[in-house]
């Protein structure tokens, strides 16, 4: 018997699949496929069936976050620079991909909820859904993205599946994937930065040193409050020179805390109406 998405809506209405649309779309971009709308829909509905989710909500970027660019003007500038260096052939391939991506979102909107807002990222939309999950009656949420930034959203009842490595990251198996506590992940990223988003961390602080600092001080805020640190190591001297980077990066990284600022009142009102 073929799967009919409507068949699972009643018994599993409080379980929801949240899709990072552009992230998943790149699955077909990397495969060189120019038509993938139907494959995209089949994939997310198959995942909804596997995770017994009675609803699919598609979250989509529409440009880089204006909220983050206000905090850090060079936010994601590395990607813009990379695209500017594309050959004409590469630019054409990207145009074809994004044309099909738009077609895909349009098709999905006929059957599922698609949330997309100008100068706003899918991360913040997903974060708002997680933050308000009790208001929306969501008992179990599955996040579909290969972006580890979405691990900032994991909590009890909220898990992530990566289609790239086929792994599930959940509240219960967190320590199988990370050495820092789940509540310290934003602090960890505030120290290390994020090269993919062009967010600078501290020179000399990688995963191990960030983990060790958090074990010693407890949180990024405690590190900030403890400045000046004993400057026996060069990386501690870097923190002493620019402690405010911790606060700036935390605001850039902590999706749950700052999602409402990133979305704005009008977009939040639209989400409330559509959910």
C-alpha positions as a Markdown table, in Angstrom:
| # | Residue | x | y | z |
|---|---|---|---|---|
| 1 | Unk | 0.0 | 0.0 | 0.0 |
| 2 | Unk | 1.4 | 3.4 | -0.9 |
| 3 | Unk | 1.9 | 6.0 | 1.8 |
| 4 | Unk | -0.7 | 8.8 | 2.1 |
| 5 | Unk | 0.4 | 11.7 | 4.2 |
| 6 | Unk | -3.2 | 12.4 | 5.2 |
| 7 | Unk | -3.5 | 9.0 | 6.9 |
| 8 | Unk | -1.2 | 10.0 | 9.8 |
| 9 | Unk | -2.6 | 13.4 | 10.6 |
| 10 | Unk | -5.2 | 12.5 | 13.2 |
| 11 | Unk | -3.2 | 10.2 | 15.5 |
| 12 | Unk | 0.1 | 12.1 | 15.2 |
| 13 | Unk | -1.0 | 15.7 | 15.0 |
| 14 | Unk | 1.2 | 16.8 | 18.0 |
| 15 | Unk | 4.3 | 15.4 | 16.2 |
| 16 | Unk | 5.8 | 17.8 | 13.7 |
| 17 | Unk | 8.6 | 17.7 | 11.1 |
| 18 | Unk | 10.5 | 21.0 | 10.7 |
| 19 | Unk | 12.4 | 21.1 | 7.4 |
| 20 | Unk | 15.4 | 23.3 | 6.6 |
| 21 | Unk | 14.4 | 23.8 | 3.0 |
| 22 | Unk | 17.5 | 25.3 | 1.4 |
| 23 | Unk | 19.8 | 23.0 | 3.3 |
| 24 | Unk | 17.8 | 19.9 | 2.1 |
| 25 | Unk | 17.6 | 21.4 | -1.4 |
| 26 | Unk | 21.3 | 21.3 | -1.7 |
| 27 | Unk | 21.1 | 17.5 | -1.6 |
| 28 | Unk | 20.0 | 17.6 | -5.2 |
| 29 | Unk | 22.3 | 20.5 | -6.1 |
| 30 | Unk | 25.2 | 18.4 | -5.2 |
| 31 | Unk | 23.8 | 15.5 | -7.3 |
| 32 | Unk | 23.5 | 17.8 | -10.3 |
| 33 | Unk | 19.8 | 17.3 | -10.6 |
| 34 | Unk | 17.8 | 20.2 | -12.2 |
| 35 | Unk | 14.4 | 18.9 | -11.4 |
| 36 | Unk | 13.8 | 17.8 | -7.8 |
| 37 | Unk | 10.5 | 19.2 | -6.5 |
| 38 | Unk | 8.7 | 15.9 | -6.5 |
| 39 | Unk | 11.7 | 14.1 | -4.9 |
| 40 | Unk | 11.8 | 16.8 | -2.3 |
| 41 | Unk | 8.2 | 16.3 | -1.4 |
| 42 | Unk | 8.5 | 12.5 | -1.3 |
| 43 | Unk | 11.6 | 12.8 | 0.9 |
| 44 | Unk | 10.0 | 14.9 | 3.6 |
| 45 | Unk | 6.8 | 13.0 | 3.6 |
| 46 | Unk | 8.7 | 9.7 | 3.9 |
| 47 | Unk | 10.6 | 11.2 | 6.9 |
| 48 | Unk | 7.3 | 12.4 | 8.4 |
| 49 | Unk | 6.0 | 8.8 | 8.1 |
| 50 | Unk | 9.2 | 7.4 | 9.6 |
| 51 | Unk | 9.0 | 9.8 | 12.6 |
| 52 | Unk | 5.2 | 9.5 | 12.9 |
| 53 | Unk | 4.8 | 13.2 | 12.3 |
| 54 | Unk | 1.3 | 14.3 | 11.4 |
| 55 | Unk | 2.5 | 17.7 | 10.2 |
| 56 | Unk | 5.3 | 19.1 | 8.1 |
| 57 | Unk | 6.4 | 22.7 | 8.4 |
| 58 | Unk | 8.9 | 23.9 | 5.8 |
| 59 | Unk | 11.2 | 26.8 | 6.9 |
| 60 | Unk | 13.1 | 28.7 | 4.2 |
| 61 | Unk | 15.8 | 31.3 | 4.1 |
| 62 | Unk | 15.2 | 34.5 | 2.2 |
| 63 | Unk | 18.6 | 36.2 | 2.2 |
| 64 | Unk | 21.0 | 36.5 | 5.1 |
| 65 | Unk | 19.6 | 37.7 | 8.5 |
| 66 | Unk | 19.4 | 41.5 | 8.6 |
| 67 | Unk | 19.3 | 41.1 | 12.4 |
| 68 | Unk | 22.8 | 39.5 | 12.4 |
| 69 | Unk | 24.2 | 41.7 | 9.8 |
| 70 | Unk | 23.3 | 44.7 | 12.0 |
| 71 | Unk | 25.4 | 43.1 | 14.8 |
| 72 | Unk | 28.2 | 41.9 | 12.5 |
| 73 | Unk | 28.2 | 43.6 | 9.1 |
| 74 | Unk | 30.6 | 41.0 | 7.7 |
| 75 | Unk | 28.2 | 38.2 | 8.6 |
| 76 | Unk | 28.2 | 35.6 | 5.8 |
| 77 | Unk | 30.3 | 38.0 | 3.6 |
| 78 | Unk | 32.6 | 35.0 | 2.8 |
| 79 | Unk | 29.7 | 33.3 | 1.0 |
| 80 | Unk | 28.9 | 36.5 | -1.0 |
| 81 | Unk | 32.6 | 36.8 | -2.0 |
| 82 | Unk | 32.7 | 33.2 | -3.0 |
| 83 | Unk | 29.6 | 33.5 | -5.2 |
| 84 | Unk | 31.1 | 36.7 | -6.8 |
| 85 | Unk | 34.1 | 34.6 | -8.0 |
| 86 | Unk | 31.9 | 32.0 | -9.8 |
| 87 | Unk | 32.4 | 31.3 | -13.5 |
| 88 | Unk | 29.6 | 32.0 | -15.9 |
| 89 | Unk | 28.9 | 28.2 | -15.9 |
| 90 | Unk | 28.7 | 28.1 | -12.2 |
| 91 | Unk | 26.4 | 31.1 | -12.0 |
| 92 | Unk | 24.1 | 29.5 | -14.6 |
| 93 | Unk | 24.0 | 26.3 | -12.6 |
| 94 | Unk | 23.1 | 28.2 | -9.4 |
| 95 | Unk | 20.3 | 30.1 | -11.3 |
| 96 | Unk | 18.9 | 26.8 | -12.5 |
| 97 | Unk | 19.0 | 25.4 | -9.0 |
| 98 | Unk | 17.3 | 28.3 | -7.4 |
| 99 | Unk | 14.6 | 28.4 | -10.1 |
| 100 | Unk | 13.8 | 24.8 | -9.2 |
| 101 | Unk | 14.0 | 25.6 | -5.5 |
| 102 | Unk | 11.4 | 28.3 | -5.9 |
| 103 | Unk | 9.2 | 25.9 | -7.8 |
| 104 | Unk | 9.6 | 23.4 | -5.0 |
| 105 | Unk | 8.6 | 25.8 | -2.3 |
| 106 | Unk | 5.5 | 26.8 | -4.4 |
| 107 | Unk | 4.5 | 23.2 | -4.8 |
| 108 | Unk | 5.0 | 22.4 | -1.2 |
| 109 | Unk | 2.9 | 25.3 | -0.1 |
| 110 | Unk | -0.1 | 23.7 | -1.7 |
| 111 | Unk | 0.0 | 20.9 | 0.8 |
| 112 | Unk | 2.2 | 22.0 | 3.8 |
| 113 | Unk | 2.9 | 25.1 | 5.8 |
| 114 | Unk | 5.8 | 27.0 | 4.3 |
| 115 | Unk | 7.3 | 29.8 | 6.4 |
| 116 | Unk | 9.6 | 32.3 | 4.7 |
| 117 | Unk | 10.3 | 36.0 | 5.4 |
| 118 | Unk | 12.6 | 38.6 | 3.8 |
| 119 | Unk | 16.1 | 39.0 | 5.3 |
| 120 | Unk | 15.3 | 36.2 | 7.7 |
| 121 | Unk | 16.8 | 32.7 | 8.1 |
| 122 | Unk | 15.2 | 29.3 | 8.5 |
| 123 | Unk | 17.2 | 28.9 | 11.7 |
| 124 | Unk | 15.3 | 31.7 | 13.5 |
| 125 | Unk | 11.9 | 30.5 | 12.2 |
| 126 | Unk | 12.7 | 27.0 | 13.5 |
| 127 | Unk | 14.0 | 28.5 | 16.8 |
| 128 | Unk | 10.7 | 30.3 | 17.3 |
| 129 | Unk | 8.7 | 27.1 | 16.7 |
| 130 | Unk | 10.8 | 25.3 | 19.3 |
| 131 | Unk | 10.6 | 28.2 | 21.8 |
| 132 | Unk | 6.8 | 28.3 | 21.5 |
| 133 | Unk | 6.3 | 24.5 | 21.0 |
| 134 | Unk | 4.0 | 24.2 | 24.1 |
| 135 | Unk | 1.8 | 27.1 | 22.9 |
| 136 | Unk | 1.5 | 25.3 | 19.5 |
| 137 | Unk | 0.8 | 22.0 | 21.1 |
| 138 | Unk | 3.9 | 20.3 | 19.7 |
| 139 | Unk | 4.9 | 17.3 | 21.8 |
| 140 | Unk | 7.6 | 15.9 | 19.6 |
| 141 | Unk | 9.6 | 17.9 | 16.9 |
| 142 | Unk | 12.1 | 16.5 | 14.4 |
| 143 | Unk | 14.4 | 18.9 | 12.7 |
| 144 | Unk | 15.6 | 17.9 | 9.3 |
| 145 | Unk | 18.9 | 19.6 | 8.5 |
| 146 | Unk | 22.6 | 18.8 | 8.2 |
| 147 | Unk | 23.4 | 22.2 | 9.7 |
| 148 | Unk | 24.9 | 21.6 | 13.2 |
| 149 | Unk | 23.7 | 25.1 | 14.2 |
| 150 | Unk | 20.3 | 23.5 | 14.5 |
| 151 | Unk | 21.7 | 21.5 | 17.4 |
| 152 | Unk | 21.3 | 24.8 | 19.3 |
| 153 | Unk | 17.6 | 23.9 | 19.3 |
| 154 | Unk | 17.8 | 20.4 | 20.7 |
| 155 | Unk | 16.0 | 19.9 | 24.0 |
| 156 | Unk | 13.6 | 17.4 | 25.4 |
| 157 | Unk | 11.1 | 16.6 | 22.7 |
| 158 | Unk | 13.2 | 18.2 | 20.0 |
| 159 | Unk | 15.7 | 16.2 | 17.9 |
| 160 | Unk | 17.6 | 16.6 | 14.6 |
| 161 | Unk | 18.2 | 14.2 | 11.7 |
| 162 | Unk | 21.0 | 14.8 | 9.2 |
| 163 | Unk | 20.4 | 13.5 | 5.8 |
| 164 | Unk | 24.1 | 13.7 | 5.1 |
| 165 | Unk | 25.5 | 11.3 | 7.7 |
| 166 | Unk | 22.1 | 9.7 | 8.5 |
| 167 | Unk | 22.6 | 10.4 | 12.2 |
| 168 | Unk | 20.0 | 11.5 | 14.8 |
| 169 | Unk | 21.0 | 13.9 | 17.5 |
| 170 | Unk | 18.7 | 13.9 | 20.5 |
| 171 | Unk | 18.5 | 15.2 | 24.1 |
| 172 | Unk | 19.3 | 11.7 | 25.3 |
| 173 | Unk | 22.3 | 10.9 | 23.0 |
| 174 | Unk | 23.8 | 14.4 | 23.1 |
| 175 | Unk | 27.0 | 13.3 | 24.8 |
| 176 | Unk | 27.6 | 10.8 | 22.0 |
| 177 | Unk | 28.2 | 13.8 | 19.8 |
| 178 | Unk | 29.5 | 16.6 | 22.0 |
| 179 | Unk | 31.8 | 16.9 | 25.0 |
| 180 | Unk | 30.1 | 20.1 | 26.3 |
| 181 | Unk | 26.7 | 19.9 | 28.1 |
| 182 | Unk | 23.7 | 20.7 | 25.9 |
| 183 | Unk | 23.1 | 24.0 | 27.7 |
| 184 | Unk | 26.6 | 25.1 | 26.9 |
| 185 | Unk | 26.7 | 24.7 | 23.2 |
| 186 | Unk | 26.0 | 28.3 | 22.4 |
| 187 | Unk | 28.8 | 29.3 | 24.9 |
| 188 | Unk | 31.1 | 26.9 | 23.1 |
| 189 | Unk | 30.3 | 28.4 | 19.7 |
| 190 | Unk | 30.7 | 31.9 | 21.1 |
| 191 | Unk | 34.3 | 31.0 | 21.9 |
| 192 | Unk | 35.2 | 29.1 | 18.7 |
| 193 | Unk | 33.2 | 31.2 | 16.3 |
| 194 | Unk | 31.8 | 29.9 | 13.0 |
| 195 | Unk | 33.9 | 30.0 | 9.9 |
| 196 | Unk | 31.0 | 29.0 | 7.7 |
| 197 | Unk | 29.0 | 32.1 | 8.7 |
| 198 | Unk | 32.2 | 34.3 | 8.9 |
| 199 | Unk | 31.8 | 34.7 | 12.6 |
| 200 | Unk | 35.3 | 35.1 | 14.2 |
| 201 | Unk | 36.2 | 33.3 | 17.3 |
| 202 | Unk | 39.3 | 33.7 | 19.4 |
| 203 | Unk | 42.7 | 33.0 | 17.9 |
| 204 | Unk | 44.0 | 29.8 | 19.5 |
| 205 | Unk | 40.7 | 28.5 | 20.8 |
| 206 | Unk | 39.4 | 25.4 | 19.1 |
| 207 | Unk | 37.1 | 22.7 | 20.3 |
| 208 | Unk | 39.3 | 21.3 | 23.1 |
| 209 | Unk | 40.3 | 24.7 | 24.6 |
| 210 | Unk | 36.7 | 25.9 | 24.4 |
| 211 | Unk | 35.5 | 22.7 | 26.2 |
| 212 | Unk | 38.3 | 23.1 | 28.8 |
| 213 | Unk | 37.4 | 26.7 | 29.5 |
| 214 | Unk | 33.7 | 25.9 | 29.9 |
| 215 | Unk | 34.6 | 23.1 | 32.3 |
| 216 | Unk | 36.7 | 25.6 | 34.4 |
| 217 | Unk | 34.4 | 28.6 | 34.3 |
| 218 | Unk | 30.9 | 27.1 | 33.6 |
| 219 | Unk | 29.7 | 29.4 | 30.9 |
| 220 | Unk | 30.8 | 32.1 | 28.4 |
| 221 | Unk | 29.2 | 34.7 | 30.6 |
| 222 | Unk | 31.3 | 33.5 | 33.6 |
| 223 | Unk | 34.4 | 33.8 | 31.4 |
| 224 | Unk | 33.4 | 37.4 | 30.5 |
| 225 | Unk | 32.8 | 38.3 | 34.2 |
| 226 | Unk | 36.2 | 36.8 | 35.1 |
| 227 | Unk | 38.2 | 39.0 | 32.8 |
| 228 | Unk | 41.1 | 39.7 | 33.1 |
| 229 | Unk | 41.9 | 36.0 | 33.0 |
| 230 | Unk | 45.4 | 34.7 | 34.1 |
| 231 | Unk | 47.3 | 35.4 | 31.0 |
| 232 | Unk | 49.7 | 32.5 | 31.1 |
| 233 | Unk | 48.5 | 31.4 | 27.7 |
| 234 | Unk | 48.2 | 33.4 | 24.5 |
| 235 | Unk | 44.6 | 32.5 | 23.9 |
| 236 | Unk | 43.7 | 33.9 | 27.3 |
| 237 | Unk | 45.5 | 37.1 | 26.4 |
| 238 | Unk | 43.2 | 37.2 | 23.3 |
| 239 | Unk | 40.1 | 37.0 | 25.5 |
| 240 | Unk | 41.5 | 39.7 | 27.8 |
| 241 | Unk | 42.1 | 42.0 | 24.8 |
| 242 | Unk | 38.5 | 41.6 | 23.4 |
| 243 | Unk | 36.1 | 40.2 | 26.0 |
| 244 | Unk | 33.1 | 41.8 | 24.3 |
| 245 | Unk | 33.5 | 39.3 | 21.5 |
| 246 | Unk | 32.0 | 36.8 | 23.8 |
| 247 | Unk | 28.8 | 38.8 | 24.2 |
| 248 | Unk | 28.6 | 39.6 | 20.5 |
| 249 | Unk | 29.1 | 36.0 | 19.4 |
| 250 | Unk | 26.6 | 34.8 | 22.0 |
| 251 | Unk | 23.9 | 37.0 | 20.5 |
| 252 | Unk | 24.8 | 35.8 | 17.0 |
| 253 | Unk | 24.7 | 32.1 | 18.1 |
| 254 | Unk | 21.9 | 31.7 | 20.6 |
| 255 | Unk | 19.0 | 31.0 | 18.3 |
| 256 | Unk | 16.4 | 30.4 | 21.0 |
| 257 | Unk | 17.0 | 33.5 | 23.1 |
| 258 | Unk | 17.2 | 35.9 | 20.2 |
| 259 | Unk | 14.8 | 34.4 | 17.6 |
| 260 | Unk | 12.1 | 37.0 | 18.4 |
| 261 | Unk | 14.5 | 39.8 | 17.9 |
| 262 | Unk | 15.6 | 38.2 | 14.6 |
| 263 | Unk | 12.0 | 37.7 | 13.4 |
| 264 | Unk | 10.2 | 40.9 | 14.5 |
| 265 | Unk | 6.6 | 41.3 | 15.5 |
| 266 | Unk | 5.0 | 41.1 | 12.1 |
| 267 | Unk | 6.7 | 37.9 | 11.2 |
| 268 | Unk | 5.9 | 36.3 | 14.5 |
| 269 | Unk | 2.3 | 37.3 | 14.1 |
| 270 | Unk | 2.2 | 35.7 | 10.7 |
| 271 | Unk | 3.6 | 32.5 | 12.1 |
| 272 | Unk | 1.0 | 32.5 | 14.9 |
| 273 | Unk | -1.7 | 32.8 | 12.3 |
| 274 | Unk | -0.4 | 30.0 | 10.0 |
| 275 | Unk | 0.4 | 27.5 | 12.8 |
